[in-house]
Amino acid sequence: MPVKLRLRRQGRKRHPYFHIVAADARSPRDGKFIETVGVYDATRVPAEININHEVALKWLRQGAQPTDTVQAILKYTGVNFKHHLLRKGLTNEEVEAAYQKWLTDSQNRIDQKKSSISAEKSKAAQAQLAQEAKQRAEKAAKILAKSVPPAEEVAAEEAAPEAEAASEAPAESAE
C-alpha cells in the first residue's frame, strides 16, 4: 500500500484550511486517511503551519511520498532537513544542534525578507504620495489658470479705460 503525505481540505466555501495527512495513494483527496501529521492554513498572513515533526519523520522514514505542496511545507518547516541528517547517520544530539542552527538562520532570513518587503511597501507608498501631491499641484494650477485671466488680457483691460479717459478728455476741452 503506497502512502502519500498530502493535503486534506477542510473548512467552508472560500475559507479553506488543510490537514496534512498520511493516506493511501488510492483514496480520494478528502477521503479515508491513516494519520494526521499537521495543519496548514494559507488564508492567514503569514500562512499558519503546525506540523508534528516526529510523526512526519516517522512517515518519511517508512517511505511515504509527499506531494509537491507538502514537500514545500516540510522543507519550510525543517522536517526535510532533519530527515536528511538522520539518513546521514548522525546522532540525535547532532541532529538537534544542526536543526537549531538551521532554525535560527531560517528565522533570520524570514525576518530580513519581511523587513525588506515592509521597506519596499513604505517606499512605494511615499512615492505614491509624492505623485499624488504633484498631481494635486498641477490640478490646482490649472484651476487657478482658468479662474484668473491671462496677463495680456489684464494689461489690455487696464489700458482700455485709460485710452477711453484720454479720448474723452480732448472731447470735453473742445466743447
C-alpha positions in Angstrom: 0.0 0.0 0.0 1.8 3.2 -1.2 1.4 6.0 1.4 1.4 9.7 0.5 1.7 12.8 2.7 -0.8 15.2 1.2 -3.3 17.9 2.0 -6.9 17.2 3.1 -9.3 20.1 2.6 -11.4 21.3 5.5 -13.4 24.4 6.2 -16.2 26.1 4.4 -16.7 27.6 0.9 -13.9 30.1 0.1 -12.4 29.7 3.6 -10.3 26.5 3.3 -7.7 25.2 5.7 -5.9 21.9 5.2 -4.9 19.0 7.3 -1.6 17.4 6.3 -2.3 13.6 6.4 -0.7 10.3 5.7 -3.1 8.5 3.4 -3.3 5.6 0.9 -2.4 7.0 -2.5 -5.6 5.4 -4.0 -8.0 7.1 -1.6 -9.8 10.3 -2.6 -8.5 13.7 -1.5 -10.9 14.2 1.4 -11.5 10.5 1.9 -10.1 8.0 4.3 -6.6 8.7 5.8 -4.3 6.9 8.2 -2.9 9.7 10.4 -2.9 13.5 10.7 0.5 15.0 10.5 -0.3 18.7 10.8 -2.4 21.7 9.8 -1.8 24.3 7.0 -3.9 27.4 6.9 -3.0 29.5 3.8 -5.7 32.1 4.3 -3.8 33.7 7.2 -1.0 36.2 6.6 1.6 34.8 7.0 0.4 31.2 6.5 -0.1 29.2 9.6 1.7 25.9 9.6 1.7 23.4 12.6 3.4 20.1 12.0 4.2 17.3 14.4 7.8 16.7 13.4 8.0 13.2 15.0 5.0 11.9 13.1 6.2 13.5 9.8 9.7 12.0 10.3 8.2 8.6 11.1 6.2 8.6 7.8 9.2 9.8 5.8 11.4 7.1 7.3 8.7 4.5 6.3 8.8 5.7 2.7 5.8 7.9 2.4 6.0 10.2 -0.6 4.9 13.8 0.0 3.1 15.7 -2.7 4.8 18.8 -4.1 2.9 21.2 -1.8 3.5 19.1 1.3 7.2 18.8 0.2 7.5 22.6 0.2 5.8 22.8 3.6 8.1 20.2 5.0 11.1 22.0 3.6 10.0 25.3 5.0 9.5 23.9 8.5 12.8 21.9 8.5 11.4 18.4 8.6 13.2 17.5 5.4 16.5 18.9 6.9 16.0 16.6 9.9 15.2 13.7 7.7 18.3 14.3 5.7 20.5 14.5 8.8 19.0 11.3 10.2 19.6 9.5 6.9 23.3 10.6 7.0 23.6 8.6 10.3 24.1 11.5 12.7 23.1 11.1 16.4 20.0 12.7 17.8 22.1 15.4 19.6 24.0 16.3 16.5 20.7 16.4 14.5 19.1 18.6 17.1 22.1 21.0 17.2 22.2 21.3 13.5 18.4 21.8 13.3 18.5 24.6 15.9 21.3 26.4 13.9 19.2 26.0 10.8 16.1 27.2 12.6 17.8 30.4 13.7 19.3 31.0 10.3 15.9 30.4 8.7 14.2 32.8 11.1 16.7 35.5 10.4 16.1 35.1 6.6 12.4 35.3 7.1 12.7 38.4 9.3 15.0 40.1 6.7 12.6 39.3 3.9 9.7 40.7 6.0 11.6 43.9 6.8 12.6 44.3 3.1 9.0 43.8 2.0 7.8 46.4 4.5 10.5 48.8 3.5 9.5 48.4 -0.2 5.9 49.0 0.7 6.6 52.1 2.6 8.9 53.4 -0.2 6.2 52.7 -2.7 3.6 54.4 -0.5 5.9 57.5 -0.2 6.4 57.6 -4.0 2.6 57.3 -4.5 2.0 60.2 -2.0 4.6 62.3 -3.9 3.0 61.5 -7.2 -0.5 62.4 -5.8 0.8 65.7 -4.4 2.4 66.6 -7.8 -1.0 65.8 -9.5 -2.9 67.9 -7.0 -0.5 70.8 -7.5 -0.9 70.5 -11.3 -4.7 70.5 -11.0 -4.7 73.5 -8.7 -2.5 75.4 -11.2 -5.0 74.5 -14.0 -7.9 75.7 -11.9 -6.1 78.9 -10.9 -5.2 79.5 -14.6 -8.9 79.2 -15.6 -10.1 81.5 -12.8 -7.5 84.2 -13.3 -7.4 85.8 -16.8 -4.0 85.8 -18.6 -1.7 88.7 -18.1 -2.1 90.1 -21.6 -5.9 90.4 -21.1 -5.4 92.1 -17.8 -3.0 94.6 -19.4 -5.3 95.2 -22.3 -8.3 95.8 -19.9 -6.2 98.3 -17.8 -5.1 100.1 -21.0 -8.6 100.3 -22.4 -10.1 102.6 -19.6 -7.0 104.9 -19.8 -7.5 105.2 -23.6 -11.2 106.0 -23.1 -10.4 108.6 -20.5 -7.8 110.1 -22.8 -10.2 110.2 -25.7 -12.9 111.8 -23.5 -10.7 114.5 -22.2 -9.9 116.2 -25.5 -13.5 116.0 -26.4 -14.5 117.9 -23.3 -11.9 120.6 -23.9 -13.2 121.1 -27.5 -16.6 122.0 -26.2 
